[in-house]
Amino acid sequence: QVQLVESGGGLVQTGGSLRLSCAASGHTFSSLAMGWFRQAPGKEREFVATINWSGYSRYYSVSVSGRFTISRDNAKNTMYLQMNSLKPEDTAVYYCAASPEDVTTRVTDYHYWGQGTQVTVSS
């Protein structure tokens, strides 16, 4: 019912910036809470950031707070993650996800997932 496609990943040096995008289709984008998660090799998928349908409520993991900014443009059916001051610890596959619930950090609350985009930060 919902299709999500991430883009914008790549290779950057420590301290650099990237902006990830997540394009949605197949559903009313503005009715969904959205989130970003990431997964490093051999690690569990972890919460990064989430934003509610209106864009007024946003939450971040402690590890990215102050460096990353989540936003959405409902007219364009697109969500963004601006990543600044990147660190090697940020290296992971980043996934966008959609939830019919309100903003949440719980992986199990997200029913739709994109294919992921690789972010690599060199030291």
LUMTILO-937243 format. One record per residue: residue in three letters; y, z, x of N, C-alpha, C in turn. Coordinates in Angstrom, 1 decimal, padded with zeros to 4 digits. Layout:
<atom filo="ALA" n_north="Y" n_up="Z" n_east="X" ca_north="Y" ca_up="Z" ca_east="X" c_north="Y" c_up="Z" c_east="X"/>
...
This chain:
<atom filo="GLN" n_north="-001.2" n_up="000.0" n_east="000.8" ca_north="000.0" ca_up="000.0" ca_east="000.0" c_north="001.3" c_up="000.0" c_east="000.9"/>
<atom filo="VAL" n_north="001.2" n_up="000.7" n_east="002.0" ca_north="002.3" ca_up="000.8" ca_east="002.9" c_north="001.9" c_up="000.2" c_east="004.3"/>
<atom filo="GLN" n_north="002.7" n_up="-000.7" n_east="004.8" ca_north="002.5" ca_up="-001.2" ca_east="006.1" c_north="003.6" c_up="-000.8" c_east="007.0"/>
<atom filo="LEU" n_north="003.3" n_up="-000.3" n_east="008.2" ca_north="004.3" ca_up="000.2" ca_east="009.2" c_north="004.0" c_up="-000.5" c_east="010.5"/>
<atom filo="VAL" n_north="005.1" n_up="-001.0" n_east="011.1" ca_north="005.0" ca_up="-001.7" ca_east="012.4" c_north="006.0" c_up="-001.2" c_east="013.4"/>
<atom filo="GLU" n_north="005.6" n_up="-000.6" n_east="014.5" ca_north="006.5" ca_up="-000.1" ca_east="015.5" c_north="006.8" c_up="-001.1" c_east="016.5"/>
<atom filo="SER" n_north="008.0" n_up="-001.0" n_east="017.1" ca_north="008.4" ca_up="-001.8" ca_east="018.2" c_north="009.4" c_up="-001.1" c_east="019.1"/>
<atom filo="GLY" n_north="009.7" n_up="-001.6" n_east="020.2" ca_north="010.7" ca_up="-001.0" ca_east="021.1" c_north="010.2" c_up="-000.2" c_east="022.3"/>
<atom filo="GLY" n_north="008.9" n_up="-000.1" n_east="022.4" ca_north="008.4" ca_up="000.7" ca_east="023.5" c_north="008.5" c_up="-000.2" c_east="024.8"/>
<atom filo="GLY" n_north="008.2" n_up="000.5" n_east="025.9" ca_north="008.3" ca_up="-000.2" ca_east="027.2" c_north="008.2" c_up="000.8" c_east="028.3"/>
<atom filo="LEU" n_north="008.6" n_up="000.3" n_east="029.5" ca_north="008.5" ca_up="001.1" ca_east="030.8" c_north="010.0" c_up="001.4" c_east="031.2"/>
<atom filo="VAL" n_north="010.3" n_up="002.7" n_east="031.4" ca_north="011.6" ca_up="003.1" ca_east="031.8" c_north="011.4" c_up="004.1" c_east="032.9"/>
<atom filo="GLN" n_north="012.5" n_up="004.3" n_east="033.7" ca_north="012.5" ca_up="005.4" ca_east="034.7" c_north="013.0" c_up="006.7" c_east="034.1"/>
<atom filo="THR" n_north="012.6" n_up="007.8" n_east="034.8" ca_north="013.1" ca_up="009.1" ca_east="034.4" c_north="014.6" c_up="009.1" c_east="034.2"/>
<atom filo="GLY" n_north="015.0" n_up="009.7" n_east="033.0" ca_north="016.4" ca_up="009.7" ca_east="032.7" c_north="016.9" c_up="008.5" c_east="031.9"/>
<atom filo="GLY" n_north="016.1" n_up="007.5" n_east="031.7" ca_north="016.4" ca_up="006.4" ca_east="030.9" c_north="016.3" c_up="006.6" c_east="029.4"/>
<atom filo="SER" n_north="016.6" n_up="005.5" n_east="028.7" ca_north="016.6" ca_up="005.6" ca_east="027.2" c_north="015.8" c_up="004.4" c_east="026.6"/>
<atom filo="LEU" n_north="015.3" n_up="004.7" n_east="025.4" ca_north="014.7" ca_up="003.6" ca_east="024.6" c_north="015.0" c_up="003.9" c_east="023.2"/>
<atom filo="ARG" n_north="015.0" n_up="002.9" n_east="022.3" ca_north="015.1" ca_up="003.1" ca_east="020.9" c_north="013.9" c_up="002.4" c_east="020.2"/>
<atom filo="LEU" n_north="013.1" n_up="003.2" n_east="019.6" ca_north="011.9" ca_up="002.7" ca_east="018.8" c_north="012.3" c_up="002.4" c_east="017.4"/>
<atom filo="SER" n_north="011.7" n_up="001.3" n_east="016.9" ca_north="011.9" ca_up="001.0" ca_east="015.5" c_north="010.6" c_up="001.0" c_east="014.7"/>
<atom filo="CYS" n_north="010.6" n_up="001.2" n_east="013.4" ca_north="009.5" ca_up="001.2" ca_east="012.6" c_north="009.9" c_up="000.5" c_east="011.3"/>
<atom filo="ALA" n_north="009.3" n_up="-000.7" n_east="011.1" ca_north="009.6" ca_up="-001.5" ca_east="009.9" c_north="008.5" c_up="-001.3" c_east="008.9"/>
<atom filo="ALA" n_north="009.0" n_up="-001.0" n_east="007.6" ca_north="008.0" ca_up="-000.7" ca_east="006.6" c_north="008.1" c_up="-001.8" c_east="005.5"/>
<atom filo="SER" n_north="006.9" n_up="-002.0" n_east="004.9" ca_north="006.8" ca_up="-002.9" ca_east="003.8" c_north="005.7" c_up="-002.5" c_east="002.8"/>
<atom filo="GLY" n_north="005.7" n_up="-003.1" n_east="001.6" ca_north="004.6" ca_up="-002.8" ca_east="000.7" c_north="004.8" c_up="-001.5" c_east="-000.2"/>
<atom filo="HIS" n_north="006.0" n_up="-000.9" n_east="-000.1" ca_north="006.3" ca_up="000.3" ca_east="-000.8" c_north="007.8" c_up="000.5" c_east="-000.8"/>
<atom filo="THR" n_north="008.2" n_up="001.3" n_east="-001.8" ca_north="009.7" ca_up="001.7" ca_east="-001.8" c_north="009.9" c_up="002.6" c_east="-000.6"/>
<atom filo="PHE" n_north="010.5" n_up="002.1" n_east="000.4" ca_north="010.7" ca_up="002.9" ca_east="001.7" c_north="011.5" c_up="004.1" c_east="001.4"/>
<atom filo="SER" n_north="012.5" n_up="004.1" n_east="000.6" ca_north="013.4" ca_up="005.2" ca_east="000.4" c_north="012.7" c_up="006.4" c_east="-000.3"/>
<atom filo="SER" n_north="011.6" n_up="006.2" n_east="-000.9" ca_north="010.9" ca_up="007.2" ca_east="-001.6" c_north="010.0" c_up="008.1" c_east="-000.7"/>
<atom filo="LEU" n_north="009.9" n_up="007.7" n_east="000.6" ca_north="008.9" ca_up="008.3" ca_east="001.5" c_north="009.6" c_up="009.1" c_east="002.6"/>
<atom filo="ALA" n_north="009.1" n_up="010.3" n_east="002.9" ca_north="009.4" ca_up="011.0" ca_east="004.1" c_north="008.8" c_up="010.2" c_east="005.3"/>
<atom filo="MET" n_north="009.4" n_up="010.2" n_east="006.4" ca_north="008.9" ca_up="009.5" ca_east="007.6" c_north="008.9" c_up="010.4" c_east="008.8"/>
<atom filo="GLY" n_north="008.0" n_up="010.0" n_east="009.7" ca_north="007.9" ca_up="010.8" ca_east="010.9" c_north="007.4" c_up="010.0" c_east="012.1"/>
<atom filo="TRP" n_north="007.7" n_up="010.6" n_east="013.3" ca_north="007.2" ca_up="010.0" ca_east="014.5" c_north="006.2" c_up="011.0" c_east="015.2"/>
<atom filo="PHE" n_north="005.1" n_up="010.5" n_east="015.7" ca_north="004.1" ca_up="011.3" ca_east="016.4" c_north="003.8" c_up="010.5" c_east="017.7"/>
<atom filo="ARG" n_north="003.2" n_up="011.3" n_east="018.6" ca_north="002.8" ca_up="010.6" ca_east="019.9" c_north="001.5" c_up="011.2" c_east="020.4"/>
<atom filo="GLN" n_north="000.8" n_up="010.3" n_east="021.2" ca_north="-000.5" ca_up="010.7" ca_east="021.7" c_north="-000.6" c_up="010.2" c_east="023.1"/>
<atom filo="ALA" n_north="-000.8" n_up="011.1" n_east="024.0" ca_north="-001.1" ca_up="010.8" ca_east="025.4" c_north="-002.6" c_up="010.7" c_east="025.7"/>
<atom filo="PRO" n_north="-003.0" n_up="010.0" n_east="026.7" ca_north="-004.4" ca_up="009.9" ca_east="027.0" c_north="-005.1" c_up="011.2" c_east="027.1"/>
<atom filo="GLY" n_north="-006.2" n_up="011.4" n_east="026.4" ca_north="-007.0" ca_up="012.6" ca_east="026.4" c_north="-006.3" c_up="013.8" c_east="025.7"/>
<atom filo="LYS" n_north="-005.2" n_up="013.5" n_east="025.0" ca_north="-004.5" ca_up="014.6" ca_east="024.3" c_north="-004.6" c_up="014.4" c_east="022.8"/>
<atom filo="GLU" n_north="-004.3" n_up="015.4" n_east="022.0" ca_north="-004.3" ca_up="015.3" ca_east="020.6" c_north="-002.9" c_up="014.7" c_east="020.1"/>
<atom filo="ARG" n_north="-002.9" n_up="014.1" n_east="019.0" ca_north="-001.7" ca_up="013.5" ca_east="018.5" c_north="-000.7" c_up="014.7" c_east="018.1"/>
<atom filo="GLU" n_north="000.5" n_up="014.6" n_east="018.5" ca_north="001.5" ca_up="015.7" ca_east="018.3" c_north="002.7" c_up="015.2" c_east="017.6"/>
<atom filo="PHE" n_north="003.3" n_up="016.1" n_east="016.9" ca_north="004.5" ca_up="015.9" ca_east="016.1" c_north="005.7" c_up="015.7" c_east="017.1"/>
<atom filo="VAL" n_north="006.6" n_up="014.7" n_east="016.7" ca_north="007.8" ca_up="014.5" ca_east="017.5" c_north="009.0" c_up="014.8" c_east="016.6"/>
<atom filo="ALA" n_north="009.1" n_up="014.1" n_east="015.5" ca_north="010.3" ca_up="014.2" ca_east="014.6" c_north="010.0" c_up="013.7" c_east="013.2"/>
<atom filo="THR" n_north="010.7" n_up="014.2" n_east="012.2" ca_north="010.5" ca_up="013.8" ca_east="010.8" c_north="011.9" c_up="013.7" c_east="010.1"/>
<atom filo="ILE" n_north="012.0" n_up="012.9" n_east="009.1" ca_north="013.2" ca_up="012.7" ca_east="008.3" c_north="012.8" c_up="012.5" c_east="006.9"/>
<atom filo="ASN" n_north="013.6" n_up="013.1" n_east="005.9" ca_north="013.2" ca_up="013.0" ca_east="004.5" c_north="013.8" c_up="011.7" c_east="004.0"/>
<atom filo="TRP" n_north="013.6" n_up="011.5" n_east="002.7" ca_north="013.9" ca_up="010.2" ca_east="002.0" c_north="015.4" c_up="009.9" c_east="002.1"/>
<atom filo="SER" n_north="016.2" n_up="010.9" n_east="002.0" ca_north="017.7" ca_up="010.7" ca_east="002.0" c_north="018.3" c_up="010.6" c_east="003.4"/>
<atom filo="GLY" n_north="017.5" n_up="011.1" n_east="004.4" ca_north="018.1" ca_up="011.2" ca_east="005.8" c_north="018.8" c_up="012.4" c_east="006.1"/>
<atom filo="TYR" n_north="019.0" n_up="013.3" n_east="005.1" ca_north="019.8" ca_up="014.5" ca_east="005.3" c_north="019.0" c_up="015.7" c_east="006.0"/>
<atom filo="SER" n_north="017.7" n_up="015.7" n_east="005.9" ca_north="016.8" ca_up="016.7" ca_east="006.5" c_north="016.1" c_up="016.1" c_east="007.7"/>
<atom filo="ARG" n_north="016.3" n_up="016.7" n_east="008.8" ca_north="015.6" ca_up="016.2" ca_east="010.0" c_north="015.1" c_up="017.4" c_east="010.9"/>
<atom filo="TYR" n_north="013.9" n_up="017.2" n_east="011.4" ca_north="013.3" ca_up="018.3" ca_east="012.3" c_north="012.7" c_up="017.6" c_east="013.5"/>
<atom filo="TYR" n_north="012.7" n_up="018.4" n_east="014.6" ca_north="012.2" ca_up="017.9" ca_east="015.9" c_north="011.3" c_up="018.9" c_east="016.5"/>
<atom filo="SER" n_north="010.4" n_up="018.4" n_east="017.3" ca_north="009.6" ca_up="019.3" ca_east="018.2" c_north="010.5" c_up="020.0" c_east="019.2"/>
<atom filo="VAL" n_north="010.1" n_up="021.1" n_east="019.7" ca_north="010.9" ca_up="021.8" ca_east="020.7" c_north="011.0" c_up="020.9" c_east="022.0"/>
<atom filo="SER" n_north="010.0" n_up="020.2" n_east="022.3" ca_north="010.0" ca_up="019.5" ca_east="023.6" c_north="011.0" c_up="018.3" c_east="023.6"/>
<atom filo="VAL" n_north="011.4" n_up="017.8" n_east="022.4" ca_north="012.3" ca_up="016.7" ca_east="022.4" c_north="013.7" c_up="017.0" c_east="021.8"/>
<atom filo="SER" n_north="013.8" n_up="018.2" n_east="021.2" ca_north="015.1" ca_up="018.6" ca_east="020.6" c_north="016.2" c_up="018.5" c_east="021.6"/>
<atom filo="GLY" n_north="017.3" n_up="017.8" n_east="021.2" ca_north="018.5" ca_up="017.6" ca_east="022.1" c_north="018.4" c_up="016.3" c_east="022.8"/>
<atom filo="ARG" n_north="017.3" n_up="015.7" n_east="022.9" ca_north="017.1" ca_up="014.4" ca_east="023.6" c_north="016.9" c_up="013.2" c_east="022.7"/>
<atom filo="PHE" n_north="016.1" n_up="013.5" n_east="021.6" ca_north="015.7" ca_up="012.4" ca_east="020.7" c_north="016.5" c_up="012.6" c_east="019.4"/>
<atom filo="THR" n_north="016.7" n_up="011.4" n_east="018.7" ca_north="017.4" ca_up="011.4" ca_east="017.4" c_north="016.6" c_up="010.5" c_east="016.5"/>
<atom filo="ILE" n_north="016.2" n_up="011.0" n_east="015.3" ca_north="015.5" ca_up="010.2" ca_east="014.3" c_north="016.5" c_up="009.8" c_east="013.3"/>
<atom filo="SER" n_north="016.4" n_up="008.6" n_east="012.8" ca_north="017.3" ca_up="008.1" ca_east="011.7" c_north="016.6" c_up="007.1" c_east="010.9"/>
<atom filo="ARG" n_north="017.1" n_up="006.7" n_east="009.7" ca_north="016.6" ca_up="005.7" ca_east="008.9" c_north="017.6" c_up="004.9" c_east="008.2"/>
<atom filo="ASP" n_north="017.3" n_up="003.6" n_east="008.0" ca_north="018.2" ca_up="002.7" ca_east="007.2" c_north="017.4" c_up="002.2" c_east="006.1"/>
<atom filo="ASN" n_north="017.6" n_up="002.8" n_east="004.9" ca_north="016.8" ca_up="002.4" ca_east="003.8" c_north="017.0" c_up="001.0" c_east="003.3"/>
<atom filo="ALA" n_north="018.3" n_up="000.5" n_east="003.5" ca_north="018.6" ca_up="-000.9" ca_east="003.1" c_north="017.8" c_up="-001.9" c_east="004.0"/>
<atom filo="LYS" n_north="017.4" n_up="-001.5" n_east="005.2" ca_north="016.7" ca_up="-002.4" ca_east="006.1" c_north="015.2" c_up="-002.0" c_east="006.1"/>
<atom filo="ASN" n_north="014.8" n_up="-001.0" n_east="005.4" ca_north="013.4" ca_up="-000.5" ca_east="005.4" c_north="012.9" c_up="-000.2" c_east="006.8"/>
<atom filo="THR" n_north="013.8" n_up="000.4" n_east="007.6" ca_north="013.5" ca_up="000.7" ca_east="009.0" c_north="013.9" c_up="002.1" c_east="009.4"/>
<atom filo="MET" n_north="013.0" n_up="002.7" n_east="010.2" ca_north="013.2" ca_up="004.0" ca_east="010.8" c_north="013.4" c_up="003.8" c_east="012.3"/>
<atom filo="TYR" n_north="014.2" n_up="004.7" n_east="012.9" ca_north="014.4" ca_up="004.6" ca_east="014.3" c_north="014.2" c_up="005.9" c_east="015.0"/>
<atom filo="LEU" n_north="013.9" n_up="005.8" n_east="016.3" ca_north="013.8" ca_up="007.0" ca_east="017.2" c_north="014.6" c_up="006.7" c_east="018.5"/>
<atom filo="GLN" n_north="015.8" n_up="007.2" n_east="018.6" ca_north="016.5" ca_up="007.1" ca_east="019.8" c_north="016.1" c_up="008.1" c_east="020.8"/>
<atom filo="MET" n_north="015.6" n_up="007.7" n_east="022.0" ca_north="015.1" ca_up="008.6" ca_east="023.0" c_north="016.0" c_up="008.5" c_east="024.2"/>
<atom filo="ASN" n_north="016.6" n_up="009.6" n_east="024.6" ca_north="017.4" ca_up="009.7" ca_east="025.8" c_north="016.9" c_up="010.7" c_east="026.8"/>
<atom filo="SER" n_north="017.3" n_up="010.6" n_east="028.0" ca_north="016.9" ca_up="011.6" ca_east="029.0" c_north="015.4" c_up="011.7" c_east="029.1"/>
<atom filo="LEU" n_north="014.7" n_up="010.5" n_east="029.1" ca_north="013.3" ca_up="010.5" ca_east="029.1" c_north="012.7" c_up="011.1" c_east="030.4"/>
<atom filo="LYS" n_north="011.5" n_up="011.8" n_east="030.1" ca_north="010.8" ca_up="012.4" ca_east="031.2" c_north="009.4" c_up="011.9" c_east="031.3"/>
<atom filo="PRO" n_north="008.7" n_up="012.0" n_east="032.4" ca_north="007.3" ca_up="011.5" ca_east="032.5" c_north="006.4" c_up="012.1" c_east="031.4"/>
<atom filo="GLU" n_north="006.7" n_up="013.4" n_east="031.0" ca_north="005.9" ca_up="014.0" ca_east="030.0" c_north="006.0" c_up="013.4" c_east="028.6"/>
<atom filo="ASP" n_north="007.0" n_up="012.5" n_east="028.5" ca_north="007.2" ca_up="011.7" ca_east="027.2" c_north="006.3" c_up="010.5" c_east="027.1"/>
<atom filo="THR" n_north="005.6" n_up="010.2" n_east="028.2" ca_north="004.7" ca_up="009.1" ca_east="028.2" c_north="003.6" c_up="009.2" c_east="027.2"/>
<atom filo="ALA" n_north="003.5" n_up="008.3" n_east="026.3" ca_north="002.5" ca_up="008.3" ca_east="025.2" c_north="002.5" c_up="007.1" c_east="024.4"/>
<atom filo="VAL" n_north="001.6" n_up="006.9" n_east="023.5" ca_north="001.7" ca_up="005.9" ca_east="022.4" c_north="002.4" c_up="006.6" c_east="021.3"/>
<atom filo="TYR" n_north="003.5" n_up="006.0" n_east="020.8" ca_north="004.3" ca_up="006.6" ca_east="019.7" c_north="003.9" c_up="005.9" c_east="018.4"/>
<atom filo="TYR" n_north="003.7" n_up="006.7" n_east="017.4" ca_north="003.3" ca_up="006.2" ca_east="016.1" c_north="004.3" c_up="006.6" c_east="015.0"/>
<atom filo="CYS" n_north="004.7" n_up="005.7" n_east="014.2" ca_north="005.4" ca_up="006.0" ca_east="013.0" c_north="004.5" c_up="006.3" c_east="011.8"/>
<atom filo="ALA" n_north="004.9" n_up="007.1" n_east="010.9" ca_north="004.1" ca_up="007.5" ca_east="009.8" c_north="004.9" c_up="007.7" c_east="008.5"/>
<atom filo="ALA" n_north="004.3" n_up="007.6" n_east="007.4" ca_north="005.0" ca_up="007.8" ca_east="006.1" c_north="004.2" c_up="008.8" c_east="005.3"/>
<atom filo="SER" n_north="004.9" n_up="009.7" n_east="004.5" ca_north="004.3" ca_up="010.7" ca_east="003.7" c_north="005.0" c_up="010.8" c_east="002.3"/>
<atom filo="PRO" n_north="004.2" n_up="011.0" n_east="001.3" ca_north="004.8" ca_up="011.2" ca_east="000.0" c_north="005.3" c_up="012.6" c_east="-000.2"/>
<atom filo="GLU" n_north="005.1" n_up="013.5" n_east="000.8" ca_north="005.6" ca_up="014.8" ca_east="000.7" c_north="007.0" c_up="014.9" c_east="001.3"/>
<atom filo="ASP" n_north="007.6" n_up="016.0" n_east="001.2" ca_north="008.9" ca_up="016.3" ca_east="001.9" c_north="008.6" c_up="016.3" c_east="003.4"/>
<atom filo="VAL" n_north="009.7" n_up="016.5" n_east="004.1" ca_north="009.6" ca_up="016.6" ca_east="005.6" c_north="008.5" c_up="017.6" c_east="006.0"/>
<atom filo="THR" n_north="007.7" n_up="017.2" n_east="006.9" ca_north="006.6" ca_up="018.0" ca_east="007.3" c_north="006.1" c_up="017.6" c_east="008.8"/>
<atom filo="THR" n_north="005.6" n_up="018.6" n_east="009.5" ca_north="005.1" ca_up="018.4" ca_east="010.8" c_north="003.6" c_up="018.2" c_east="010.8"/>
<atom filo="ARG" n_north="003.0" n_up="018.3" n_east="009.7" ca_north="001.5" ca_up="018.3" ca_east="009.6" c_north="001.0" c_up="016.8" c_east="009.6"/>
<atom filo="VAL" n_north="000.1" n_up="016.5" n_east="010.5" ca_north="-000.5" ca_up="015.2" ca_east="010.6" c_north="-001.2" c_up="014.8" c_east="009.3"/>
<atom filo="THR" n_north="-001.9" n_up="015.8" n_east="008.7" ca_north="-002.7" ca_up="015.5" ca_east="007.5" c_north="-001.8" c_up="015.2" c_east="006.3"/>
<atom filo="ASP" n_north="-000.5" n_up="015.4" n_east="006.3" ca_north="000.3" ca_up="015.1" ca_east="005.2" c_north="000.8" c_up="013.7" c_east="005.2"/>
<atom filo="TYR" n_north="000.6" n_up="013.0" n_east="006.3" ca_north="001.0" ca_up="011.6" ca_east="006.5" c_north="-000.2" c_up="010.7" c_east="006.1"/>
<atom filo="HIS" n_north="000.1" n_up="009.8" n_east="005.1" ca_north="-001.0" ca_up="008.9" ca_east="004.6" c_north="-001.0" c_up="007.5" c_east="005.2"/>
<atom filo="TYR" n_north="000.1" n_up="007.1" n_east="005.8" ca_north="000.2" ca_up="005.8" ca_east="006.3" c_north="000.7" c_up="005.8" c_east="007.8"/>
<atom filo="TRP" n_north="000.1" n_up="005.0" n_east="008.6" ca_north="000.4" ca_up="005.0" ca_east="010.1" c_north="000.5" c_up="003.6" c_east="010.6"/>
<atom filo="GLY" n_north="001.4" n_up="003.4" n_east="011.5" ca_north="001.6" ca_up="002.2" ca_east="012.3" c_north="000.5" c_up="002.0" c_east="013.4"/>
<atom filo="GLN" n_north="000.6" n_up="000.9" n_east="014.1" ca_north="-000.4" ca_up="000.7" ca_east="015.2" c_north="000.0" c_up="001.3" c_east="016.5"/>
<atom filo="GLY" n_north="001.2" n_up="001.8" n_east="016.6" ca_north="001.6" ca_up="002.5" ca_east="017.8" c_north="002.3" c_up="001.5" c_east="018.8"/>
<atom filo="THR" n_north="003.2" n_up="002.1" n_east="019.6" ca_north="003.9" ca_up="001.4" ca_east="020.6" c_north="003.9" c_up="002.2" c_east="021.9"/>
<atom filo="GLN" n_north="003.6" n_up="001.6" n_east="023.0" ca_north="003.5" ca_up="002.4" ca_east="024.3" c_north="004.8" c_up="002.7" c_east="024.9"/>
<atom filo="VAL" n_north="005.1" n_up="003.9" n_east="025.3" ca_north="006.2" ca_up="004.3" ca_east="026.0" c_north="005.7" c_up="004.9" c_east="027.3"/>
<atom filo="THR" n_north="006.2" n_up="004.4" n_east="028.5" ca_north="005.8" ca_up="004.9" ca_east="029.8" c_north="007.1" c_up="005.2" c_east="030.6"/>
<atom filo="VAL" n_north="007.1" n_up="006.4" n_east="031.1" ca_north="008.3" ca_up="006.9" ca_east="031.8" c_north="007.8" c_up="007.2" c_east="033.2"/>
<atom filo="SER" n_north="008.3" n_up="006.4" n_east="034.2" ca_north="007.9" ca_up="006.6" ca_east="035.6" c_north="008.8" c_up="007.7" c_east="036.3"/>
<atom filo="SER" n_north="008.1" n_up="008.4" n_east="037.2" ca_north="008.8" ca_up="009.4" ca_east="037.9" c_north="009.5" c_up="008.9" c_east="039.1"/>
